[in-house]
């Protein structure tokens, strides 16, 4: 699965804002996730998790073109700090990796079977294991901490993702009836 969590460091909480499960397709999909009005500092986390063991070299999950968009009906939203909108063509912008064993995000260029959704030759982030997939492996991509906005307006995070293969399943402890679609509501993670 791929999930977006909103972490509030001052409260020590993390909430699901969105998640998606693999549908076995190789096509890119766009997601727009309401982040809501954030009154306290926050951090965003993109989490990939392997649900089943799988072969080395499989391309189950990729992310590209992260951007913030106005989703408020009350006028323009105040933009989060510069650098979080990123197409990953030149660098990681203000996104960072959680260091762990075996499963991590890496910048990848388009190649046979895995091409960028915009030009077909661009870069994207690929969640890839160091060896064969192991159930329970995860990779987290973290934003730089964001300050609370002076004027609080609703913003959304928009990004493109691709999930392929049976290795990508569902979030652990997802509640019964939880929606795997944007706008399904926030669910407490841990």
C-alpha positions in Angstrom: 0.0 0.0 0.0 0.9 3.7 -0.2 -0.3 6.0 2.5 0.0 9.7 3.3 0.1 10.6 7.0 0.0 14.0 8.7 2.3 14.1 11.8 1.8 16.6 14.5 5.1 16.7 16.5 3.7 18.9 19.3 1.0 16.3 20.1 3.0 13.3 19.1 0.2 12.0 16.8 0.1 10.8 13.2 -3.1 10.5 11.2 -3.9 8.7 7.9 -5.0 11.3 5.4 -5.2 8.9 2.5 -4.2 5.4 1.4 -4.4 3.3 -1.7 -4.0 -0.4 -2.4 -2.5 -2.0 -5.5 -4.8 -2.7 -8.3 -2.1 -4.5 -10.3 -2.0 -1.9 -13.1 1.1 -0.2 -14.5 -0.6 3.1 -15.1 0.0 6.3 -13.2 -2.8 7.8 -11.2 -3.3 11.2 -9.7 -4.3 11.8 -6.1 -5.4 15.0 -4.5 -5.6 14.8 -0.7 -7.2 17.4 1.5 -4.8 18.3 4.3 -7.2 20.6 6.1 -6.3 23.8 8.0 -3.2 23.1 10.1 -3.0 25.3 13.2 0.2 23.7 14.5 3.5 22.7 12.9 3.2 19.5 11.0 5.1 17.0 8.8 4.0 14.9 5.9 4.9 11.2 5.5 4.5 9.0 2.4 4.7 5.4 3.5 5.1 2.4 1.3 4.7 -1.1 2.8 5.2 -4.6 1.3 2.4 -6.9 2.2 3.7 -10.1 0.7 7.1 -11.6 -0.2 8.0 -10.9 -3.8 10.8 -11.1 -6.4 13.8 -8.9 -6.7 13.5 -6.3 -9.4 9.7 -5.9 -9.3 8.4 -2.4 -9.7 5.5 -2.2 -7.3 5.5 1.4 -6.3 6.5 4.9 -7.6 5.7 8.5 -6.7 6.1 11.7 -8.8 5.2 15.4 -9.1 4.3 16.3 -5.5 2.6 19.7 -5.3 0.4 21.8 -3.0 -2.8 23.1 -4.5 -5.6 25.4 -3.2 -8.6 23.3 -2.2 -10.4 26.0 -0.1 -13.6 27.6 -1.2 -12.7 30.6 0.9 -10.0 32.0 -1.4 -6.3 31.3 -1.8 -4.5 29.1 0.7 -1.3 30.2 2.3 1.4 28.1 0.7 3.5 25.7 2.8 7.2 26.4 3.0 9.0 26.5 -0.3 10.6 23.3 -1.6 7.9 20.7 -0.8 6.4 20.9 -4.3 8.8 18.7 -6.3 9.0 16.8 -9.6 12.3 15.1 -8.5 14.0 15.9 -11.8 17.0 17.6 -10.2 17.0 16.5 -6.5 14.9 15.5 -3.5 13.8 19.1 -2.8 12.8 19.2 0.9 11.9 15.5 1.2 14.0 13.1 3.3 14.4 9.3 3.7 13.9 7.3 6.8 16.9 5.1 7.1 16.0 1.4 7.4 17.1 -2.0 6.2 16.3 -3.4 2.8 13.5 -1.1 1.5 13.9 2.5 0.6 13.0 5.3 -1.8 15.4 6.2 -4.6 15.3 8.6 -7.5 14.9 6.8 -10.7 14.9 7.8 -14.3 12.5 6.4 -16.8 13.4 3.0 -18.1 11.8 0.0 -19.9 8.5 -0.8 -18.0 8.8 2.3 -15.7 8.4 5.7 -17.3 7.6 9.0 -15.9 4.0 10.0 -16.5 4.7 13.5 -17.8 7.4 13.2 -20.6 8.2 9.5 -20.6 11.8 10.3 -19.9 11.8 12.1 -16.5 12.5 11.1 -13.0 10.4 9.8 -10.2 10.8 8.2 -6.7 10.8 4.5 -6.6 10.3 2.3 -3.5 12.6 -0.6 -4.1 14.1 -3.3 -1.9 17.7 -4.2 -1.7 16.9 -7.8 -2.4 13.8 -9.9 -2.6 10.7 -8.4 -1.0 9.9 -9.4 2.5 6.5 -9.0 4.1 6.3 -6.0 6.5 9.1 -4.0 4.9 8.3 -0.3 4.7 9.9 2.8 3.4 9.0 6.3 4.6 9.5 9.6 2.7 9.3 12.6 5.1 8.7 16.3 4.4 10.7 19.0 6.1 8.7 20.1 9.2 6.2 22.8 8.2 5.4 25.8 10.4 1.8 26.7 11.2 0.4 29.3 8.8 -0.3 32.8 10.0 -3.7 32.6 8.3 -5.1 29.1 8.2 -6.7 28.0 5.0 -7.2 24.5 3.6 -4.6 23.1 1.3 -4.4 19.9 -0.6 -1.4 17.7 -1.5 -1.5 16.5 -5.1 0.8 13.8 -6.4 1.0 11.0 -9.0 1.6 7.4 -8.0 1.9 3.9 -9.5 1.4 0.6 -7.8 1.9 -2.8 -9.4 1.9 -6.4 -8.3 0.6 -8.4 -5.3 3.3 -7.1 -3.0 1.4 -3.9 -2.3 -1.5 -4.6 0.0 -3.4 -2.7 2.7 -2.3 -0.6 5.7 -2.0 -2.6 8.9 -4.8 -2.0 11.4 -7.0 -0.2 8.9 -10.5 0.0 10.3 -13.3 -1.9 8.7 -15.0 0.2 6.0 -12.1 2.6 5.7 -12.1 4.2 2.3 -8.9 3.7 0.2 -9.8 6.8 -1.8 -8.9 10.5 -1.3 -11.4 12.3 0.9 -12.1 9.1 2.9 -11.5 10.9 6.1 -8.6 10.8 8.6 -8.0 7.6 10.6 -5.7 7.6 13.6 -2.5 5.6 12.8 -0.5 5.4 16.0 
